[in-house]
């Protein structure tokens, strides 16, 4: 089973539109076999529109006890491996 390459982005202290700019730049360079985990203080709905256009999937998980979210963005072909490894 191949290892997936993990990218990260901590957007919790960024002001709009910087989180969107940075995440789009990272996602535009990603290829199958790579995924991104973004920490954010809000749910970035415009990001999901971008992901849909790029045929990417995402998952949003609230961080317990904090006003923040972990957003995982990945290619559909990698979903099974991400689940097996516990990344999803």
MOPAC internal coordinates of N, CA, C and O (Angstrom, degrees):
PM7 1SCF
backbone

  N    0.0000 0     0.00 0     0.00 0    0    0    0
  C    1.4420 1     0.00 0     0.00 0    1    0    0
  C    1.5335 1   108.86 1     0.00 0    2    1    0
  O    1.2310 1   119.14 1   -55.65 1    3    2    1
  N    1.3345 1   119.24 1   124.35 1    3    2    1
  C    1.4644 1   120.80 1  -177.85 1    5    3    2
  C    1.5304 1   111.31 1   -73.14 1    6    5    3
  O    1.2310 1   120.80 1   -28.13 1    7    6    5
  N    1.3200 1   116.07 1   151.87 1    7    6    5
  C    1.4572 1   121.06 1   176.01 1    9    7    6
  C    1.5181 1   109.65 1   -82.08 1   10    9    7
  O    1.2310 1   120.82 1   -40.71 1   11   10    9
  N    1.3153 1   116.04 1   139.29 1   11   10    9
  C    1.4589 1   120.76 1   175.80 1   13   11   10
  C    1.5231 1   108.90 1   -89.93 1   14   13   11
  O    1.2310 1   120.87 1   -36.35 1   15   14   13
  N    1.3135 1   115.93 1   143.65 1   15   14   13
  C    1.4545 1   121.65 1   179.49 1   17   15   14
  C    1.5237 1   109.22 1   -89.37 1   18   17   15
  O    1.2310 1   120.88 1   -57.56 1   19   18   17
  N    1.3312 1   115.92 1   122.44 1   19   18   17
  C    1.4601 1   122.09 1  -177.06 1   21   19   18
  C    1.5286 1   110.10 1   -96.64 1   22   21   19
  O    1.2310 1   120.85 1   -48.76 1   23   22   21
  N    1.3373 1   115.97 1   131.24 1   23   22   21
  C    1.4592 1   122.81 1   172.19 1   25   23   22
  C    1.5176 1   107.29 1  -111.86 1   26   25   23
  O    1.2310 1   120.09 1   -28.52 1   27   26   25
  N    1.3214 1   117.44 1   151.48 1   27   26   25
  C    1.4556 1   120.45 1   179.11 1   29   27   26
  C    1.5242 1   110.63 1  -131.89 1   30   29   27
  O    1.2310 1   121.44 1   -24.34 1   31   30   29
  N    1.3318 1   114.85 1   155.66 1   31   30   29
  C    1.4550 1   121.48 1   173.96 1   33   31   30
  C    1.5304 1   107.40 1  -149.86 1   34   33   31
  O    1.2310 1   120.88 1   -58.38 1   35   34   33
  N    1.3295 1   115.92 1   121.62 1   35   34   33
  C    1.4561 1   121.51 1   176.33 1   37   35   34
  C    1.5267 1   107.59 1   -99.80 1   38   37   35
  O    1.2310 1   120.72 1   -75.24 1   39   38   37
  N    1.3231 1   116.22 1   104.76 1   39   38   37
  C    1.4614 1   121.99 1  -176.79 1   41   39   38
  C    1.5267 1   112.12 1  -104.89 1   42   41   39
  O    1.2310 1   119.73 1  -170.06 1   43   42   41
  N    1.3080 1   118.11 1     9.94 1   43   42   41
  C    1.4588 1   120.85 1  -173.78 1   45   43   42
  C    1.5282 1   113.88 1   -60.87 1   46   45   43
  O    1.2310 1   119.96 1   147.83 1   47   46   45
  N    1.3140 1   117.67 1   -32.17 1   47   46   45
  C    1.4670 1   120.12 1  -177.99 1   49   47   46
  C    1.5201 1   113.03 1  -104.65 1   50   49   47
  O    1.2310 1   119.98 1  -177.83 1   51   50   49
  N    1.3171 1   117.64 1     2.17 1   51   50   49
  C    1.4652 1   121.36 1  -179.42 1   53   51   50
  C    1.5246 1   110.94 1   -81.17 1   54   53   51
  O    1.2310 1   121.31 1   -33.31 1   55   54   53
  N    1.3242 1   115.10 1   146.69 1   55   54   53
  C    1.4619 1   120.96 1   174.78 1   57   55   54
  C    1.5265 1   109.10 1   -95.77 1   58   57   55
  O    1.2310 1   120.51 1   -34.26 1   59   58   57
  N    1.3387 1   116.63 1   145.74 1   59   58   57
  C    1.4666 1   119.62 1   177.47 1   61   59   58
  C    1.5324 1   109.93 1   -61.78 1   62   61   59
  O    1.2310 1   120.04 1   -35.19 1   63   62   61
  N    1.2983 1   117.52 1   144.81 1   63   62   61
  C    1.4651 1   130.42 1     5.47 1   65   63   62
  C    1.5238 1   113.22 1   -96.93 1   66   65   63
  O    1.2310 1   119.77 1  -163.61 1   67   66   65
  N    1.3367 1   118.04 1    16.39 1   67   66   65
  C    1.4665 1   120.92 1  -175.11 1   69   67   66
  C    1.5303 1   113.79 1   -57.19 1   70   69   67
  O    1.2310 1   118.32 1   137.23 1   71   70   69
  N    1.3382 1   120.81 1   -42.77 1   71   70   69
  C    1.4700 1   118.60 1   177.92 1   73   71   70
  C    1.5212 1   112.31 1   -57.62 1   74   73   71
  O    1.2310 1   120.50 1   136.62 1   75   74   73
  N    1.3333 1   116.65 1   -43.38 1   75   74   73
  C    1.4679 1   119.80 1  -179.32 1   77   75   74
  C    1.5265 1   110.70 1   -65.09 1   78   77   75
  O    1.2310 1   120.15 1   136.16 1   79   78   77
  N    1.3131 1   117.32 1   -43.84 1   79   78   77
  C    1.4764 1   120.81 1   178.74 1   81   79   78
  C    1.5232 1   111.39 1   -58.46 1   82   81   79
  O    1.2310 1   121.02 1   132.32 1   83   82   81
  N    1.3199 1   115.65 1   -47.68 1   83   82   81
  C    1.4699 1   118.86 1  -177.18 1   85   83   82
  C    1.5220 1   112.91 1   -68.58 1   86   85   83
  O    1.2310 1   120.36 1   138.39 1   87   86   85
  N    1.3301 1   116.92 1   -41.61 1   87   86   85
  C    1.4628 1   118.07 1  -178.27 1   89   87   86
  C    1.5268 1   110.74 1   -68.77 1   90   89   87
  O    1.2310 1   119.81 1   141.95 1   91   90   89
  N    1.3268 1   117.97 1   -38.05 1   91   90   89
  C    1.4700 1   120.55 1   177.95 1   93   91   90
  C    1.5283 1   110.28 1   -63.78 1   94   93   91
  O    1.2310 1   120.22 1   139.80 1   95   94   93
  N    1.3249 1   117.18 1   -40.20 1   95   94   93
  C    1.4707 1   120.07 1   177.75 1   97   95   94
  C    1.5215 1   110.63 1   -61.27 1   98   97   95
  O    1.2310 1   120.15 1   135.97 1   99   98   97
  N    1.3291 1   117.32 1   -44.03 1   99   98   97
  C    1.4719 1   120.20 1   179.45 1  101   99   98
  C    1.5356 1   111.27 1   -66.68 1  102  101   99
  O    1.2310 1   120.61 1   133.93 1  103  102  101
  N    1.3286 1   116.44 1   -46.07 1  103  102  101
  C    1.4642 1   119.68 1  -177.83 1  105  103  102
  C    1.5212 1   111.83 1   -65.66 1  106  105  103
  O    1.2310 1   119.80 1   147.61 1  107  106  105
  N    1.3066 1   117.99 1   -32.39 1  107  106  105
  C    1.4641 1   121.33 1   179.99 1  109  107  106
  C    1.5236 1   112.03 1   -65.93 1  110  109  107
  O    1.2310 1   120.43 1   156.40 1  111  110  109
  N    1.3218 1   116.77 1   -23.60 1  111  110  109
  C    1.4712 1   121.23 1   179.07 1  113  111  110
  C    1.5190 1   113.06 1   -94.76 1  114  113  111
  O    1.2310 1   120.14 1   167.38 1  115  114  113
  N    1.3288 1   117.33 1   -12.62 1  115  114  113
  C    1.4612 1   120.40 1  -177.42 1  117  115  114
  C    1.5236 1   112.21 1   -72.02 1  118  117  115
  O    1.2310 1   121.45 1   -29.51 1  119  118  117
  N    1.3086 1   114.83 1   150.49 1  119  118  117
  C    1.4581 1   123.44 1   177.15 1  121  119  118
  C    1.5306 1   108.57 1  -128.39 1  122  121  119
  O    1.2310 1   119.83 1   -16.47 1  123  122  121
  N    1.3322 1   117.92 1   163.53 1  123  122  121
  C    1.4677 1   118.87 1   174.49 1  125  123  122
  C    1.5313 1   110.10 1   -50.63 1  126  125  123
  O    1.2310 1   121.19 1   -38.71 1  127  126  125
  N    1.3204 1   115.32 1   141.29 1  127  126  125
  C    1.4563 1   120.27 1  -175.25 1  129  127  126
  C    1.5289 1   111.65 1    97.17 1  130  129  127
  O    1.2310 1   120.43 1   178.33 1  131  130  129
  N    1.3244 1   116.79 1    -1.67 1  131  130  129
  C    1.4566 1   122.59 1   178.29 1  133  131  130
  C    1.5270 1   108.83 1  -126.38 1  134  133  131
  O    1.2310 1   120.83 1   -29.04 1  135  134  133
  N    1.3164 1   116.03 1   150.96 1  135  134  133
  C    1.4581 1   120.57 1   175.48 1  137  135  134
  C    1.5241 1   109.14 1  -146.41 1  138  137  135
  O    1.2310 1   120.86 1   -14.97 1  139  138  137
  N    1.3295 1   115.96 1   165.03 1  139  138  137
  C    1.4522 1   121.14 1  -176.51 1  141  139  138
  C    1.5187 1   110.17 1  -127.67 1  142  141  139
  O    1.2310 1   120.96 1   -42.09 1  143  142  141
  N    1.3268 1   115.77 1   137.91 1  143  142  141
  C    1.4561 1   121.45 1   171.59 1  145  143  142
  C    1.5206 1   107.39 1  -116.97 1  146  145  143
  O    1.2310 1   121.51 1   -56.48 1  147  146  145
  N    1.3255 1   114.72 1   123.52 1  147  146  145
  C    1.4603 1   122.24 1  -178.11 1  149  147  146
  C    1.5214 1   109.69 1  -115.97 1  150  149  147
  O    1.2310 1   120.48 1   -48.38 1  151  150  149
  N    1.3212 1   116.68 1   131.62 1  151  150  149
  C    1.4523 1   122.00 1   172.83 1  153  151  150
  C    1.5285 1   106.82 1   -97.47 1  154  153  151
  O    1.2310 1   120.70 1   -48.87 1  155  154  153
  N    1.3318 1   116.27 1   131.13 1  155  154  153
  C    1.4650 1   119.67 1  -176.16 1  157  155  154
  C    1.5243 1   109.01 1  -146.85 1  158  157  155
  O    1.2310 1   120.49 1   -28.20 1  159  158  157
  N    1.3133 1   116.68 1   151.80 1  159  158  157
  C    1.4644 1   120.67 1   179.14 1  161  159  158
  C    1.5202 1   112.68 1   -87.50 1  162  161  159
  O    1.2310 1   120.55 1   174.35 1  163  162  161
  N    1.3328 1   116.56 1    -5.65 1  163  162  161
  C    1.4694 1   120.56 1   176.62 1  165  163  162
  C    1.5312 1   109.00 1  -143.51 1  166  165  163
  O    1.2310 1   120.59 1   -11.34 1  167  166  165
  N    1.3091 1   116.47 1   168.66 1  167  166  165
  C    1.4615 1   120.59 1   177.63 1  169  167  166
  C    1.5255 1   107.64 1   -84.99 1  170  169  167
  O    1.2310 1   119.80 1   -60.86 1  171  170  169
  N    1.3277 1   117.99 1   119.14 1  171  170  169
  C    1.4676 1   121.80 1  -175.04 1  173  171  170
  C    1.5327 1   112.95 1   -86.23 1  174  173  171
  O    1.2310 1   120.78 1  -102.69 1  175  174  173
  N    1.3162 1   116.11 1    77.31 1  175  174  173
  C    1.4680 1   120.50 1  -175.99 1  177  175  174
  C    1.5341 1   114.25 1   -55.46 1  178  177  175
  O    1.2310 1   118.46 1   140.05 1  179  178  177
  N    1.3420 1   120.54 1   -39.95 1  179  178  177
  C    1.4763 1   118.91 1   177.68 1  181  179  178
  C    1.5345 1   112.77 1   -59.35 1  182  181  179
  O    1.2310 1   120.39 1   150.87 1  183  182  181
  N    1.3186 1   116.85 1   -29.13 1  183  182  181
  C    1.4636 1   120.59 1   177.85 1  185  183  182
  C    1.5246 1   110.81 1   -61.82 1  186  185  183
  O    1.2310 1   119.88 1   143.35 1  187  186  185
  N    1.3174 1   117.83 1   -36.65 1  187  186  185
  C    1.4587 1   121.00 1  -177.09 1  189  187  186
  C    1.5273 1   111.22 1   -67.78 1  190  189  187
  O    1.2310 1   120.25 1   146.08 1  191  190  189
  N    1.3126 1   117.12 1   -33.92 1  191  190  189
  C    1.4724 1   120.43 1   174.98 1  193  191  190
  C    1.5290 1   109.91 1   -64.01 1  194  193  191
  O    1.2310 1   120.54 1   136.25 1  195  194  193
  N    1.3362 1   116.57 1   -43.75 1  195  194  193
  C    1.4643 1   120.96 1   177.25 1  197  195  194
  C    1.5307 1   109.85 1   -60.36 1  198  197  195
  O    1.2310 1   120.47 1   133.61 1  199  198  197
  N    1.3244 1   116.70 1   -46.39 1  199  198  197
  C    1.4694 1   121.32 1  -178.86 1  201  199  198
  C    1.5269 1   111.47 1   -60.30 1  202  201  199
  O    1.2310 1   120.47 1   138.18 1  203  202  201
  N    1.3155 1   116.72 1   -41.82 1  203  202  201
  C    1.4659 1   120.51 1   178.70 1  205  203  202
  C    1.5248 1   110.41 1   -60.15 1  206  205  203
  O    1.2310 1   120.44 1   135.01 1  207  206  205
  N    1.3139 1   116.76 1   -44.99 1  207  206  205
  C    1.4770 1   120.41 1   179.44 1  209  207  206
  C    1.5299 1   111.91 1   -64.27 1  210  209  207
  O    1.2310 1   120.12 1   150.85 1  211  210  209
  N    1.3265 1   117.37 1   -29.15 1  211  210  209
  C    1.4662 1   122.24 1  -178.91 1  213  211  210
  C    1.5312 1   112.73 1   -93.91 1  214  213  211
  O    1.2310 1   120.21 1  -174.12 1  215  214  213
  N    1.3268 1   117.21 1     5.88 1  215  214  213
  C    1.4737 1   123.37 1  -178.09 1  217  215  214
  C    1.5283 1   112.00 1    59.80 1  218  217  215
  O    1.2310 1   120.62 1  -142.51 1  219  218  217
  N    1.3243 1   116.41 1    37.49 1  219  218  217
  C    1.4611 1   122.60 1   176.20 1  221  219  218
  C    1.5221 1   108.57 1  -103.81 1  222  221  219
  O    1.2310 1   121.17 1   -25.48 1  223  222  221
  N    1.3134 1   115.36 1   154.52 1  223  222  221
  C    1.4610 1   121.11 1   175.32 1  225  223  222
  C    1.5233 1   108.58 1  -110.70 1  226  225  223
  O    1.2310 1   120.99 1   -16.14 1  227  226  225
  N    1.3178 1   115.70 1   163.86 1  227  226  225
  C    1.4543 1   120.30 1  -179.96 1  229  227  226
  C    1.5217 1   110.02 1  -147.22 1  230  229  227
  O    1.2310 1   122.30 1   -19.15 1  231  230  229
  N    1.3203 1   113.19 1   160.85 1  231  230  229
  C    1.4629 1   121.44 1   174.81 1  233  231  230
  C    1.5186 1   107.32 1  -140.83 1  234  233  231
  O    1.2310 1   120.31 1   -45.01 1  235  234  233
  N    1.3166 1   117.01 1   134.99 1  235  234  233
  C    1.4660 1   122.89 1   179.49 1  237  235  234
  C    1.5158 1   108.36 1  -114.83 1  238  237  235
  O    1.2310 1   120.49 1   -52.77 1  239  238  237
  N    1.3266 1   116.66 1   127.23 1  239  238  237
  C    1.4594 1   121.59 1   178.48 1  241  239  238
  C    1.5286 1   108.10 1  -127.17 1  242  241  239
  O    1.2310 1   120.15 1   -58.39 1  243  242  241
  N    1.3429 1   117.32 1   121.61 1  243  242  241
  C    1.4653 1   118.77 1   175.33 1  245  243  242
  C    1.5269 1   110.09 1   -68.63 1  246  245  243
  O    1.2310 1   120.68 1   -38.01 1  247  246  245
  N    1.3213 1   116.30 1   141.99 1  247  246  245
  C    1.4634 1   121.32 1   176.46 1  249  247  246
  C    1.5276 1   106.96 1   -84.89 1  250  249  247
  O    1.2310 1   120.89 1   -58.86 1  251  250  249
  N    1.3138 1   115.91 1   121.14 1  251  250  249
  C    1.4628 1   121.45 1  -175.06 1  253  251  250
  C    1.5281 1   111.45 1   -59.50 1  254  253  251
  O    1.2310 1   121.43 1   -49.50 1  255  254  253
  N    1.3330 1   114.88 1   130.50 1  255  254  253
  C    1.4556 1   120.51 1   176.33 1  257  255  254
  C    1.5175 1   114.99 1    78.85 1  258  257  255
  O    1.2310 1   119.87 1  -175.26 1  259  258  257
  N    1.3244 1   117.84 1     4.74 1  259  258  257
  C    1.4640 1   121.20 1  -178.53 1  261  259  258
  C    1.5185 1   109.17 1  -136.93 1  262  261  259
  O    1.2310 1   120.73 1   -25.95 1  263  262  261
  N    1.2913 1   116.21 1   154.05 1  263  262  261
  C    1.4620 1   120.65 1   176.38 1  265  263  262
  C    1.5173 1   108.84 1   -90.68 1  266  265  263
  O    1.2310 1   121.24 1  -111.73 1  267  266  265
  N    1.3232 1   115.23 1    68.27 1  267  266  265
  C    1.4597 1   120.83 1   177.58 1  269  267  266
  C    1.5186 1   109.73 1  -154.40 1  270  269  267
  O    1.2310 1   121.84 1   -13.18 1  271  270  269
  N    1.3312 1   114.09 1   166.82 1  271  270  269
  C    1.4618 1   121.79 1  -175.09 1  273  271  270
  C    1.5185 1   110.08 1  -135.21 1  274  273  271
  O    1.2310 1   121.55 1   -29.35 1  275  274  273
  N    1.3237 1   114.64 1   150.65 1  275  274  273
  C    1.4606 1   121.93 1   168.82 1  277  275  274
  C    1.5143 1   106.56 1  -107.24 1  278  277  275
  O    1.2310 1   120.88 1   -57.90 1  279  278  277
  N    1.3239 1   115.92 1   122.10 1  279  278  277
  C    1.4546 1   121.77 1  -179.65 1  281  279  278
  C    1.5247 1   107.75 1  -113.08 1  282  281  279
  O    1.2310 1   120.65 1   -59.68 1  283  282  281
  N    1.3106 1   116.36 1   120.32 1  283  282  281
  C    1.4622 1   121.60 1   177.58 1  285  283  282
  C    1.5230 1   107.89 1  -105.22 1  286  285  283
  O    1.2310 1   120.74 1   -52.59 1  287  286  285
  N    1.3372 1   116.18 1   127.41 1  287  286  285
  C    1.4686 1   122.03 1   178.90 1  289  287  286
  C    1.5269 1   107.03 1  -119.45 1  290  289  287
  O    1.2310 1   120.85 1   -47.28 1  291  290  289
  N    1.3378 1   115.98 1   132.72 1  291  290  289
  C    1.4535 1   119.86 1  -172.62 1  293  291  290
  C    1.5287 1   110.98 1  -153.74 1  294  293  291
  O    1.2310 1   121.16 1   -12.56 1  295  294  293
  N    1.3131 1   115.38 1   167.44 1  295  294  293
  C    1.4643 1   122.22 1   175.26 1  297  295  294
  C    1.5278 1   109.29 1   -85.80 1  298  297  295
  O    1.2310 1   120.04 1   -39.70 1  299  298  297
  N    1.3300 1   117.53 1   140.30 1  299  298  297
  C    1.4715 1   120.37 1  -179.51 1  301  299  298
  C    1.5293 1   113.10 1   -53.11 1  302  301  299
  O    1.2310 1   119.82 1   143.58 1  303  302  301
  N    1.3140 1   117.94 1   -36.42 1  303  302  301
  C    1.4663 1   121.06 1  -178.13 1  305  303  302
  C    1.5277 1   112.42 1   -64.77 1  306  305  303
  O    1.2310 1   120.06 1   160.46 1  307  306  305
  N    1.3317 1   117.49 1   -19.54 1  307  306  305
  C    1.4666 1   121.42 1  -177.94 1  309  307  306
  C    1.5255 1   113.21 1   -96.78 1  310  309  307
  O    1.2310 1   119.97 1   179.01 1  311  310  309
  N    1.3245 1   117.66 1    -0.99 1  311  310  309
  C    1.4651 1   120.51 1  -173.20 1  313  311  310
  C    1.5272 1   112.54 1   -59.36 1  314  313  311
  O    1.2310 1   119.71 1   133.45 1  315  314  313
  N    1.3188 1   118.15 1   -46.55 1  315  314  313
  C    1.4759 1   120.07 1  -178.78 1  317  315  314
  C    1.5056 1   111.20 1   -59.76 1  318  317  315
  O    1.2310 1   120.06 1   135.05 1  319  318  317
  N    1.3250 1   117.49 1   -44.95 1  319  318  317
  C    1.4773 1   119.97 1  -178.72 1  321  319  318
  C    1.5308 1   110.80 1   -66.93 1  322  321  319
  O    1.2310 1   120.35 1   142.52 1  323  322  321
  N    1.3148 1   116.93 1   -37.48 1  323  322  321
  C    1.4690 1   119.75 1   177.49 1  325  323  322
  C    1.5296 1   110.58 1   -63.80 1  326  325  323
  O    1.2310 1   120.49 1   143.05 1  327  326  325
  N    1.3149 1   116.66 1   -36.95 1  327  326  325
  C    1.4685 1   119.74 1   177.33 1  329  327  326
  C    1.5307 1   111.06 1   -68.42 1  330  329  327
  O    1.2310 1   120.64 1   136.81 1  331  330  329
  N    1.3231 1   116.38 1   -43.19 1  331  330  329
  C    1.4798 1   120.16 1  -179.95 1  333  331  330
  C    1.5281 1   111.08 1   -61.83 1  334  333  331
  O    1.2310 1   120.41 1   141.27 1  335  334  333
  N    1.3331 1   116.83 1   -38.73 1  335  334  333
  C    1.4564 1   120.28 1  -177.90 1  337  335  334
  C    1.5260 1   113.04 1   -82.88 1  338  337  335
  O    1.2310 1   120.32 1   173.32 1  339  338  337
  N    1.3547 1   116.99 1    -6.68 1  339  338  337
  C    1.4490 1   120.47 1   179.20 1  341  339  338
  C    1.5192 1   114.21 1    86.53 1  342  341  339
  O    1.2310 1   119.86 1  -173.72 1  343  342  341
  N    1.3153 1   117.88 1     6.28 1  343  342  341
  C    1.4639 1   120.64 1   179.65 1  345  343  342
  C    1.5321 1   111.43 1   -75.76 1  346  345  343
  O    1.2310 1   120.36 1   161.18 1  347  346  345
  N    1.3325 1   116.92 1   -18.82 1  347  346  345
  C    1.4770 1   121.81 1   175.04 1  349  347  346
  C    1.5110 1   109.76 1  -119.70 1  350  349  347
  O    1.2310 1   120.10 1   180.00 1  351  350  349

